[in-house]
Amino acid sequence: MLDRKIYQMYKEGYDVSVFLRDQQRWIEDARIIGIEGDVVSIRYEMEEDYENSSWEEFVRLDSIGAISRKLSSVSRLYGEIPVSDDCPEAEQIRPHPPEKEQQ
């Protein structure tokens, strides 16, 4: 089942995190760029000592222990997260007022 999920994330082009079971490490913010037989091609970038490096690794399908994708992210540059009160009045979602009991 994991191989189907990997193929689905490859086709949809998601950025993923991959756990390599044989190396006991995570590759984060990677992109699956190809699957050929039981070999998966993964491309990712790393920053070490103020130097960015792009890497491309070829890993065997059976060495992938887990795969996940990021659902959302929030920038650290801004101090406060916008909430619904910051939206224009027309776009705000308000709860319905309680219904009156019928007498």
TIRO-2110 file (N, C-alpha, C; in Angstrom, 1 decimal):
// TIRO-2110
0.8, -1.2, 0.0, N, 1, A
0.0, 0.0, 0.0, CA, 1, A
0.9, 1.3, 0.0, C, 1, A
2.0, 1.2, 0.7, N, 2, A
2.9, 2.4, 0.7, CA, 2, A
3.4, 2.7, -0.7, C, 2, A
3.6, 1.7, -1.5, N, 3, A
4.1, 2.0, -2.9, CA, 3, A
3.0, 2.7, -3.7, C, 3, A
1.8, 2.4, -3.5, N, 4, A
0.7, 3.1, -4.2, CA, 4, A
0.6, 4.6, -3.7, C, 4, A
0.8, 4.8, -2.4, N, 5, A
0.8, 6.2, -1.9, CA, 5, A
2.0, 7.0, -2.4, C, 5, A
3.2, 6.4, -2.5, N, 6, A
4.3, 7.0, -3.1, CA, 6, A
4.1, 7.4, -4.5, C, 6, A
3.5, 6.5, -5.3, N, 7, A
3.2, 6.7, -6.7, CA, 7, A
2.2, 7.9, -6.8, C, 7, A
1.1, 7.9, -5.9, N, 8, A
0.1, 9.0, -6.0, CA, 8, A
0.8, 10.3, -5.7, C, 8, A
1.7, 10.4, -4.7, N, 9, A
2.3, 11.7, -4.4, CA, 9, A
3.3, 12.1, -5.5, C, 9, A
3.8, 11.1, -6.2, N, 10, A
4.7, 11.4, -7.3, CA, 10, A
3.9, 12.1, -8.4, C, 10, A
2.7, 11.4, -8.8, N, 11, A
1.9, 11.9, -9.8, CA, 11, A
1.3, 13.3, -9.5, C, 11, A
0.9, 13.6, -8.3, N, 12, A
0.3, 14.8, -7.9, CA, 12, A
1.4, 15.9, -7.6, C, 12, A
2.6, 15.6, -7.6, N, 13, A
3.7, 16.6, -7.4, CA, 13, A
3.8, 17.2, -6.1, C, 13, A
3.4, 16.5, -5.0, N, 14, A
3.5, 17.0, -3.7, CA, 14, A
5.0, 17.1, -3.2, C, 14, A
5.3, 18.1, -2.3, N, 15, A
6.5, 18.1, -1.5, CA, 15, A
6.3, 17.1, -0.4, C, 15, A
7.2, 16.2, -0.1, N, 16, A
7.0, 15.2, 0.8, CA, 16, A
8.2, 15.1, 1.8, C, 16, A
8.0, 14.4, 2.9, N, 17, A
9.1, 14.0, 3.8, CA, 17, A
9.2, 12.5, 3.7, C, 17, A
10.4, 12.0, 3.6, N, 18, A
10.6, 10.5, 3.4, CA, 18, A
11.5, 10.0, 4.4, C, 18, A
11.1, 8.9, 5.1, N, 19, A
11.9, 8.3, 6.1, CA, 19, A
12.6, 7.1, 5.5, C, 19, A
13.9, 7.1, 5.5, N, 20, A
14.7, 6.0, 4.9, CA, 20, A
15.0, 5.1, 6.0, C, 20, A
14.4, 3.9, 6.0, N, 21, A
14.5, 2.9, 7.0, CA, 21, A
16.0, 2.4, 7.2, C, 21, A
16.7, 2.2, 6.1, N, 22, A
18.0, 1.6, 6.3, CA, 22, A
19.0, 2.6, 6.8, C, 22, A
18.8, 3.9, 6.6, N, 23, A
19.7, 5.0, 7.1, CA, 23, A
19.2, 5.6, 8.4, C, 23, A
18.0, 5.3, 8.8, N, 24, A
17.3, 5.9, 10.0, CA, 24, A
17.4, 7.4, 9.9, C, 24, A
16.9, 8.0, 8.8, N, 25, A
16.9, 9.5, 8.7, CA, 25, A
15.7, 9.9, 7.8, C, 25, A
15.3, 11.2, 8.1, N, 26, A
14.3, 11.8, 7.3, CA, 26, A
14.9, 12.7, 6.2, C, 26, A
14.3, 12.7, 5.1, N, 27, A
14.6, 13.7, 4.0, CA, 27, A
13.3, 14.5, 4.0, C, 27, A
13.5, 15.8, 4.3, N, 28, A
12.3, 16.7, 4.4, CA, 28, A
12.3, 17.6, 3.1, C, 28, A
11.1, 18.1, 2.9, N, 29, A
10.8, 19.0, 1.7, CA, 29, A
11.4, 18.5, 0.4, C, 29, A
11.2, 17.2, 0.2, N, 30, A
11.7, 16.6, -1.1, CA, 30, A
10.6, 16.5, -2.1, C, 30, A
11.0, 16.2, -3.3, N, 31, A
10.0, 15.9, -4.4, CA, 31, A
10.4, 14.6, -5.1, C, 31, A
9.4, 13.8, -5.3, N, 32, A
9.7, 12.5, -6.0, CA, 32, A
9.7, 12.9, -7.5, C, 32, A
10.8, 12.7, -8.1, N, 33, A
10.9, 13.1, -9.5, CA, 33, A
10.8, 11.9, -10.5, C, 33, A
10.8, 10.7, -10.0, N, 34, A
10.7, 9.6, -10.9, CA, 34, A
10.6, 8.2, -10.1, C, 34, A
9.9, 7.3, -10.7, N, 35, A
9.8, 5.9, -10.2, CA, 35, A
10.1, 5.0, -11.4, C, 35, A
11.1, 4.2, -11.2, N, 36, A
11.4, 3.2, -12.3, CA, 36, A
11.7, 1.9, -11.7, C, 36, A
10.7, 1.0, -11.9, N, 37, A
10.8, -0.3, -11.2, CA, 37, A
10.7, -0.2, -9.7, C, 37, A
11.7, -0.6, -9.0, N, 38, A
11.6, -0.4, -7.5, CA, 38, A
12.6, 0.6, -7.0, C, 38, A
13.0, 1.5, -7.9, N, 39, A
13.9, 2.6, -7.6, CA, 39, A
13.1, 4.0, -7.7, C, 39, A
13.2, 4.8, -6.6, N, 40, A
12.5, 6.0, -6.5, CA, 40, A
13.6, 7.1, -6.5, C, 40, A
13.4, 8.1, -7.4, N, 41, A
14.3, 9.3, -7.5, CA, 41, A
13.7, 10.4, -6.7, C, 41, A
14.5, 11.0, -5.8, N, 42, A
14.1, 12.0, -4.8, CA, 42, A
15.0, 13.2, -5.0, C, 42, A
14.5, 14.4, -5.1, N, 43, A
15.3, 15.6, -5.2, CA, 43, A
14.9, 16.5, -4.0, C, 43, A
15.9, 17.1, -3.4, N, 44, A
15.7, 18.0, -2.2, CA, 44, A
16.9, 18.9, -2.1, C, 44, A
16.7, 20.0, -1.3, N, 45, A
17.7, 21.0, -1.0, CA, 45, A
18.0, 21.0, 0.5, C, 45, A
19.3, 21.3, 0.8, N, 46, A
19.7, 21.4, 2.2, CA, 46, A
20.5, 22.6, 2.4, C, 46, A
20.5, 23.2, 3.6, N, 47, A
21.3, 24.4, 3.9, CA, 47, A
22.2, 24.0, 5.0, C, 47, A
23.5, 24.1, 4.7, N, 48, A
24.5, 23.8, 5.7, CA, 48, A
25.5, 24.9, 5.7, C, 48, A
25.8, 25.5, 6.9, N, 49, A
26.8, 26.6, 7.0, CA, 49, A
26.6, 27.7, 6.0, C, 49, A
25.3, 28.2, 5.8, N, 50, A
25.0, 29.2, 4.9, CA, 50, A
25.2, 28.9, 3.5, C, 50, A
25.2, 27.6, 3.1, N, 51, A
25.4, 27.1, 1.8, CA, 51, A
24.2, 26.2, 1.4, C, 51, A
23.6, 26.5, 0.3, N, 52, A
22.5, 25.7, -0.2, CA, 52, A
23.0, 24.7, -1.1, C, 52, A
22.5, 23.4, -1.0, N, 53, A
22.9, 22.4, -1.9, CA, 53, A
21.7, 21.6, -2.4, C, 53, A
21.7, 21.3, -3.6, N, 54, A
20.6, 20.5, -4.2, CA, 54, A
21.1, 19.0, -4.3, C, 54, A
20.2, 18.1, -3.9, N, 55, A
20.6, 16.7, -3.9, CA, 55, A
19.6, 15.9, -4.7, C, 55, A
20.0, 14.9, -5.3, N, 56, A
19.1, 13.9, -5.9, CA, 56, A
19.6, 12.5, -5.5, C, 56, A
18.7, 11.8, -4.9, N, 57, A
19.0, 10.5, -4.4, CA, 57, A
18.1, 9.4, -5.1, C, 57, A
18.7, 8.3, -5.3, N, 58, A
18.0, 7.1, -5.8, CA, 58, A
17.9, 6.1, -4.7, C, 58, A
16.7, 5.8, -4.3, N, 59, A
16.5, 4.9, -3.2, CA, 59, A
15.6, 3.7, -3.6, C, 59, A
15.8, 2.6, -3.0, N, 60, A
15.0, 1.4, -3.3, CA, 60, A
13.7, 1.6, -2.6, C, 60, A
12.6, 1.2, -3.2, N, 61, A
11.3, 1.3, -2.7, CA, 61, A
11.1, 0.6, -1.3, C, 61, A
11.8, -0.5, -1.1, N, 62, A
11.6, -1.2, 0.2, CA, 62, A
12.4, -0.6, 1.3, C, 62, A
13.3, 0.4, 1.0, N, 63, A
14.0, 1.1, 2.0, CA, 63, A
13.3, 2.3, 2.6, C, 63, A
12.1, 2.7, 1.9, N, 64, A
11.3, 3.8, 2.4, CA, 64, A
10.4, 3.2, 3.5, C, 64, A
10.5, 3.7, 4.7, N, 65, A
9.7, 3.3, 5.8, CA, 65, A
8.5, 4.1, 6.0, C, 65, A
8.5, 5.4, 5.6, N, 66, A
7.3, 6.2, 5.8, CA, 66, A
7.4, 7.4, 4.8, C, 66, A
6.3, 7.9, 4.5, N, 67, A
6.2, 9.1, 3.6, CA, 67, A
5.1, 10.0, 4.1, C, 67, A
5.3, 11.3, 4.2, N, 68, A
4.2, 12.2, 4.6, CA, 68, A
4.3, 13.5, 3.8, C, 68, A
3.2, 14.2, 3.8, N, 69, A
3.3, 15.5, 3.1, CA, 69, A
2.7, 16.6, 4.0, C, 69, A
3.2, 17.8, 3.8, N, 70, A
2.8, 18.9, 4.6, CA, 70, A
1.4, 19.4, 4.1, C, 70, A
0.5, 19.5, 5.0, N, 71, A
-0.8, 20.0, 4.7, CA, 71, A
-0.9, 21.5, 4.6, C, 71, A
-0.1, 22.2, 5.5, N, 72, A
-0.1, 23.7, 5.4, CA, 72, A
1.1, 24.2, 6.2, C, 72, A
1.3, 25.5, 6.0, N, 73, A
2.4, 26.1, 6.8, CA, 73, A
2.1, 27.5, 7.1, C, 73, A
2.8, 28.1, 8.0, N, 74, A
2.6, 29.5, 8.4, CA, 74, A
3.9, 30.1, 8.5, C, 74, A
4.0, 31.3, 7.9, N, 75, A
5.3, 32.0, 7.8, CA, 75, A
5.7, 32.5, 9.2, C, 75, A
6.9, 32.4, 9.5, N, 76, A
7.5, 32.9, 10.8, CA, 76, A
7.8, 34.4, 10.7, C, 76, A
7.7, 35.0, 9.6, N, 77, A
8.1, 36.4, 9.4, CA, 77, A
7.1, 37.3, 10.1, C, 77, A
5.8, 36.9, 10.1, N, 78, A
4.8, 37.8, 10.7, CA, 78, A
4.5, 37.3, 12.1, C, 78, A
4.3, 38.2, 13.0, N, 79, A
4.1, 37.9, 14.4, CA, 79, A
2.8, 37.3, 14.7, C, 79, A
1.7, 37.7, 14.1, N, 80, A
0.4, 37.2, 14.4, CA, 80, A
-0.2, 36.5, 13.2, C, 80, A
-0.9, 35.5, 13.5, N, 81, A
-1.6, 34.7, 12.5, CA, 81, A
-3.0, 35.4, 12.2, C, 81, A
-3.3, 35.7, 11.0, N, 82, A
-4.6, 36.3, 10.7, CA, 82, A
-5.8, 35.4, 11.1, C, 82, A
-6.8, 36.0, 11.7, N, 83, A
-7.9, 35.2, 12.1, CA, 83, A
-9.2, 35.8, 11.4, C, 83, A
-10.3, 35.1, 11.6, N, 84, A
-11.5, 35.5, 10.9, CA, 84, A
-11.9, 37.0, 11.1, C, 84, A
-11.6, 37.5, 12.3, N, 85, A
-11.9, 38.9, 12.6, CA, 85, A
-11.2, 39.9, 11.7, C, 85, A
-10.1, 39.5, 11.1, N, 86, A
-9.3, 40.3, 10.3, CA, 86, A
-9.8, 40.3, 8.8, C, 86, A
-10.7, 39.5, 8.5, N, 87, A
-11.3, 39.4, 7.2, CA, 87, A
-12.3, 40.5, 7.0, C, 87, A
-12.6, 40.9, 5.8, N, 88, A
-13.7, 41.8, 5.5, CA, 88, A
-15.0, 41.3, 6.1, C, 88, A
-15.9, 42.2, 6.5, N, 89, A
-17.2, 41.8, 7.1, CA, 89, A
-18.0, 40.8, 6.3, C, 89, A
-18.0, 41.0, 5.0, N, 90, A
-18.8, 40.1, 4.1, CA, 90, A
-18.2, 38.6, 4.1, C, 90, A
-16.9, 38.5, 4.4, N, 91, A
-16.3, 37.1, 4.4, CA, 91, A
-16.3, 36.4, 5.7, C, 91, A
-16.6, 37.1, 6.8, N, 92, A
-16.6, 36.5, 8.1, CA, 92, A
-17.7, 35.5, 8.3, C, 92, A
-17.3, 34.4, 9.0, N, 93, A
-18.3, 33.4, 9.3, CA, 93, A
-18.8, 33.6, 10.7, C, 93, A
-20.0, 33.8, 10.9, N, 94, A
-20.6, 34.0, 12.2, CA, 94, A
-21.5, 32.9, 12.6, C, 94, A
-21.5, 32.5, 13.8, N, 95, A
-22.4, 31.4, 14.2, CA, 95, A
-23.9, 31.8, 14.1, C, 95, A
-24.8, 30.9, 13.9, N, 96, A
-26.2, 31.2, 13.8, CA, 96, A
-26.7, 31.6, 15.2, C, 96, A
-27.6, 32.6, 15.3, N, 97, A
-28.1, 32.9, 16.6, CA, 97, A
-29.0, 31.7, 17.1, C, 97, A
-29.1, 31.5, 18.4, N, 98, A
-29.9, 30.4, 18.9, CA, 98, A
-31.3, 30.6, 18.5, C, 98, A
-32.0, 29.5, 18.1, N, 99, A
-33.3, 29.5, 17.7, CA, 99, A
-34.3, 29.7, 18.9, C, 99, A
-35.3, 30.5, 18.7, N, 100, A
-36.3, 30.6, 19.8, CA, 100, A
-37.2, 29.4, 19.9, C, 100, A
-37.5, 29.1, 21.1, N, 101, A
-38.4, 27.9, 21.3, CA, 101, A
-39.8, 28.3, 20.9, C, 101, A
-40.5, 27.4, 20.2, N, 102, A
-41.9, 27.6, 19.8, CA, 102, A
-42.8, 27.4, 21.0, C, 102, A
-43.7, 28.3, 21.2, N, 103, A
-44.6, 28.1, 22.3, CA, 103, A
-46.0, 27.8, 21.8, C, 103, A
END
